[in-house]
C-alpha cells in the first residue's frame, strides 16, 4: 500500500534519515521501532506530507491528492483547540467529513471517553487526549492508519481494549496499520512485520517470530535490549 524508497532527511548537519527503505503491505499491521530521537516521527511526518524529505520518494496505492481520504493519523503529541469541548471537537470532525463513517458510539464506549464529552479538550488528561486522537484518526473509516505511540498514557485495561479493536479492524475489515511504538509486547501482539530503525537506516526487518528465531531471543524486548543500543554518529 505504501513504499518508502531511499528517504533521507537532515536537520542542519544532523542527518536523521540516511536512506530508509520499507514497505507497508496492504492489509498488514506493520511496526516501526527505534530509539528516542532516531527519526521515527520524522518518517511518519514525511509519509503524511507534513515534512518534506531531502531526497527519496514515498509511493501510495491511492492518489496523493486524496491522501487524507485514505489515511488516518494519530500523532504522539496531539493538541486540540482549548476553546472547544471534547464533544465539540468530535462535532467539528463530523462537519468536515459529513458525519462519522464508523460506529461512533461503539468506539466512544471502547475508548471510555463518554464521561469527558463536556470537558475542554485541552484540559483532559494525556491518556484521554490520546484516546480522542485515536477516535479522530478512525473517524472517516480510512484504509490506511498510522499510530505514533498508540497506547502511551493509557492504563492497562484501555491498552487491551484498543489493541483488540485494532486487531479486529485489521483482520476482519482489512485495514492497513502502521504502528510506531516503544512497547515491544504491543508490537508482538499486533504486528505481522516489524522494521527496526538504527543510525538512520533500517537495521533489521521481519516478522516477530523471524526476528526472535534469527537472533535466538525470547522476545522482541530482548532483541531491542541486545541489538538496538546507542546510536552512533
Secondary structure by P-SEA (a helix, b strand, c coil): cccccbbbbbccccccccbbbbbbccccbbbbbbcccccaaaaaaaaaccccccccccccccccccccccbbbbcccccccccccaaaaaaaaaaaacccccaaaaaaaaaccccccccccccccaaaaaaaaaaaaacccccbbbbccccccccaaaaaaaaaaaaaaacccbbbbbbbcccaaaaaacccbbbbbccccccccccaaaaaaaaccccaaaaaacccccccc
